[in-house]
Amino acid sequence: MRMYTVVLLLLAGLSGLHAEDKNQGQPLHPMLRGRPQNVFLFHGRGDSASTRPQIIYLSGDAGMFGEAEKMAAAMAAWGYTVYALDSKHYLESFTDGKKTLGTGEVMSDLAALAAWAGARDGRRVILSGWSEGAGLALLGAAGDSARSSFLGLVAVGLAEQSFLGWRTLDAITWITKKDPDEPMFDSAPFLPRVAPLPLVLIQSSADEYVSREASQKMFDLAGEPKRFFMVESEDHKFKGGKDTFYDNLRESLGWVCAASPPAKP
């Protein structure tokens, strides 16, 4: 039991940001329905940064750490200003006893976050997320106000189900690879609702959380315009296929910019 407790404490501490570039990952704390959030700002680099859309990016359930941080930094290096929401903290901030988030609340929260980011410099927003963050981002892109809030959705490692709450004890699922004991929602009903916004789904061929067949079925549910990348790799983090993954991610962002419909008044 003592070792179990130690492991949980170590895992719970992994959610902090450890940006290699100290000028990146600036912590910001916008409020969502009275709850402060952990958002990390990665400034877009290069001459095109002032003209490219912004990205709201949602991390996996470990928070803004490891692969989630690397993805945000890569998108910033390509010229996109990235507002990276710590999904773990977001879920925790609305988990109290038996109360957790609802799907409609996530939709409205992400629309509010897009309005907050847009107000900072007036640019429109691409919505993106990895793992649990991909599921939450899907909700945002499926909301009634999505067309006026977002240019499109780039979902990375989307699972068939995602969860709506998070508690410290749920960290054991990082070892067991099982779902936490929290309310879940299915991705399937929300995928058709993203259109007419462009959708990109980037999946790993050997993801331990979602099969190749399930990934294809989810993509088939979405309306046009859409694109699908199945990266030949070894796991959820695209081990053995990272170069291809990042090439696909960069291409996806450019395609969303080109394929997005005009903003809905």
C-alpha positions in Angstrom: 0.0 0.0 0.0 2.9 2.4 0.8 4.5 1.8 -2.6 1.0 2.3 -4.3 0.7 5.7 -2.5 4.2 6.8 -3.6 3.5 5.9 -7.2 0.3 7.9 -7.1 2.0 10.9 -5.7 4.8 10.7 -8.3 2.3 10.4 -11.1 0.2 13.3 -9.8 3.2 15.6 -10.0 3.9 15.0 -13.7 1.3 17.5 -14.9 3.5 20.6 -14.6 5.1 22.3 -17.6 8.8 21.9 -18.2 9.4 24.0 -21.3 12.9 23.8 -22.6 12.6 27.4 -24.0 11.9 29.6 -20.9 10.2 32.2 -23.2 7.6 29.6 -24.2 4.9 28.1 -22.1 3.9 31.4 -20.3 1.3 30.5 -17.7 -2.0 32.3 -18.0 -5.1 31.8 -15.8 -8.3 32.7 -17.6 -11.6 32.0 -15.7 -14.2 29.6 -16.9 -17.4 29.9 -15.0 -15.6 31.2 -12.0 -12.8 28.6 -12.0 -9.2 29.6 -12.9 -7.7 27.5 -15.6 -4.1 26.6 -16.4 -3.4 27.8 -20.0 0.2 28.0 -21.4 1.0 30.4 -24.1 3.4 29.4 -26.8 4.3 32.3 -29.1 4.3 31.6 -32.8 7.7 31.9 -34.4 8.8 33.3 -37.7 7.6 36.0 -40.1 4.2 34.3 -40.7 3.2 34.2 -37.0 1.3 37.5 -37.1 -1.0 36.3 -39.9 -1.6 32.6 -39.0 -4.6 31.6 -36.9 -4.2 30.9 -33.2 -4.6 27.4 -31.8 -6.4 26.3 -28.7 -4.8 23.0 -27.9 -6.0 20.6 -25.2 -3.5 18.2 -23.5 -4.1 14.6 -22.6 -5.1 13.5 -19.1 -1.6 13.8 -17.7 -1.7 17.6 -18.2 0.8 19.8 -20.1 3.7 17.5 -19.8 5.9 15.4 -22.1 4.3 14.7 -25.5 1.6 17.3 -25.0 4.1 20.0 -24.4 6.2 18.9 -27.4 3.2 19.1 -29.7 2.4 22.6 -28.5 6.0 23.7 -29.0 6.1 22.3 -32.5 3.0 24.1 -33.6 4.4 27.3 -32.3 7.6 26.7 -34.2 5.5 26.5 -37.4 4.2 30.0 -36.7 1.0 29.4 -34.8 0.4 31.0 -31.5 -0.8 28.2 -29.2 -3.0 28.5 -26.1 -2.5 25.1 -24.4 -5.2 24.2 -21.9 -4.2 21.7 -19.2 -7.0 19.2 -19.6 -6.2 17.4 -16.3 -6.6 20.6 -14.3 -9.7 21.6 -16.3 -11.4 18.3 -15.4 -10.3 18.5 -11.8 -11.6 22.1 -11.4 -15.1 21.0 -12.2 -15.0 17.6 -10.3 -16.6 17.9 -6.9 -18.1 14.9 -5.2 -20.4 13.3 -7.7 -20.6 16.4 -9.8 -18.5 16.5 -13.0 -18.7 18.3 -16.3 -21.5 17.9 -18.8 -21.0 17.8 -22.5 -22.8 21.0 -23.0 -20.7 22.7 -20.4 -17.5 21.7 -22.3 -18.9 23.1 -25.5 -19.7 26.5 -23.9 -16.4 26.5 -22.0 -14.3 26.1 -25.2 -16.3 28.7 -27.0 -15.6 31.1 -24.1 -11.9 30.2 -24.2 -11.9 30.9 -28.0 -13.5 34.3 -27.4 -10.9 35.0 -24.7 -8.0 34.1 -27.0 -9.5 35.9 -30.0 -9.9 39.1 -27.9 -6.2 39.2 -27.3 -5.3 39.9 -30.9 -8.4 39.4 -33.1 -7.4 36.2 -34.9 -9.6 33.2 -35.4 -8.9 29.9 -33.7 -8.2 26.3 -34.7 -9.2 23.8 -32.1 -6.9 20.8 -31.5 -6.3 18.2 -28.8 -4.5 15.0 -28.1 -5.9 11.9 -26.4 -8.4 13.0 -23.7 -7.9 16.5 -25.0 -9.0 15.3 -28.5 -12.3 14.1 -27.0 -12.9 17.4 -25.2 -12.0 19.3 -28.4 -14.5 17.3 -30.4 -17.2 18.5 -28.1 -16.1 22.1 -28.6 -16.2 21.6 -32.4 -19.6 20.0 -32.2 -21.2 22.9 -30.2 -23.9 25.2 -31.6 -21.5 28.2 -31.6 -18.6 26.2 -33.1 -18.8 27.8 -36.6 -18.5 31.3 -35.1 -15.7 30.2 -32.7 -13.4 27.9 -34.6 -11.8 27.4 -38.0 -11.8 23.6 -37.6 -10.7 20.7 -35.5 -7.5 18.6 -35.6 -8.0 15.6 -33.3 -5.0 13.5 -32.4 -5.4 10.1 -30.8 -9.1 10.4 -30.4 -10.7 7.5 -28.4 -14.2 6.0 -28.8 -15.0 7.4 -25.3 -13.6 10.3 -23.2 -14.3 11.2 -19.6 -15.8 14.2 -17.9 -14.2 14.2 -14.5 -10.8 13.7 -12.9 -9.6 12.9 -9.3 -6.2 12.2 -8.0 -6.8 8.5 -7.6 -7.6 8.4 -11.4 -3.9 8.7 -12.0 -3.5 4.9 -11.5 -5.1 4.5 -14.9 -1.8 5.7 -16.5 -0.4 2.3 -15.3 -3.4 0.1 -15.7 -4.4 1.5 -19.2 -8.0 1.3 -18.1 -10.6 4.0 -18.1 -11.1 6.0 -14.8 -14.2 5.5 -12.8 -15.7 8.8 -14.1 -18.7 9.7 -16.4 -17.9 9.1 -20.0 -19.2 10.2 -23.4 -19.1 8.5 -26.8 -17.3 10.3 -29.6 -19.7 8.8 -32.2 -22.7 11.1 -31.8 -20.6 14.2 -32.0 -18.5 13.5 -35.0 -21.2 14.2 -37.6 -21.9 17.5 -35.9 -18.5 19.0 -36.6 -19.3 19.7 -40.3 -19.2 22.1 -42.1 -16.1 22.8 -40.1 -13.1 20.8 -41.5 -12.0 17.9 -39.4 -8.7 16.1 -39.3 -8.2 12.8 -37.4 -4.6 11.7 -36.8 -4.3 8.2 -35.3 -1.6 5.7 -34.4 -1.8 2.3 -36.1 -0.9 0.6 -32.8 -2.6 2.8 -30.3 -3.2 0.9 -27.0 -6.4 2.8 -26.4 -8.2 2.6 -29.8 -7.9 0.1 -32.6 -7.2 0.9 -36.2 -10.7 -0.4 -37.1 -12.4 1.8 -34.5 -10.4 4.8 -35.7 -11.6 4.2 -39.3 -15.2 3.9 -38.1 -15.1 7.2 -36.2 -13.7 8.9 -39.3 -16.4 7.5 -41.4 -19.1 9.0 -39.1 -17.8 12.6 -39.8 -19.1 14.8 -42.5 -17.1 16.6 -45.2 -14.7 18.3 -45.3 -12.4 15.8 -43.5 -9.1 14.2 -43.7 -7.6 11.1 -42.1 -4.0 10.1 -41.3 -3.2 6.7 -39.9 0.4 6.9 -38.7 2.4 3.7 -38.7 3.7 3.7 -35.2 4.0 1.7 -32.0 1.8 3.3 -29.5 -0.4 6.2 -28.4 2.6 8.6 -28.4 3.5 7.7 -32.1 6.7 5.9 -31.1 8.6 4.9 -34.2 6.6 7.2 -36.4 7.1 10.7 -34.9 8.6 12.3 -38.0 5.6 11.2 -40.0 3.2 12.3 -37.3 4.6 15.8 -37.1 4.6 16.1 -40.9 0.9 15.1 -40.8 0.1 17.5 -38.0 1.7 20.4 -39.9 -0.1 19.5 -43.1 -3.4 19.2 -41.2 -3.2 22.7 -39.8 -2.5 24.2 -43.2 -5.4 22.3 -44.7 -7.8 23.4 -42.0 -6.9 27.1 -42.7 -7.6 26.6 -46.4 -10.8 24.5 -46.0 -12.5 26.4 -43.3 -15.9 28.1 -44.2 -16.5 31.8 -43.6 -17.3 32.7 -40.0 -20.9 32.4 -39.1 -22.3 35.8 -38.0 
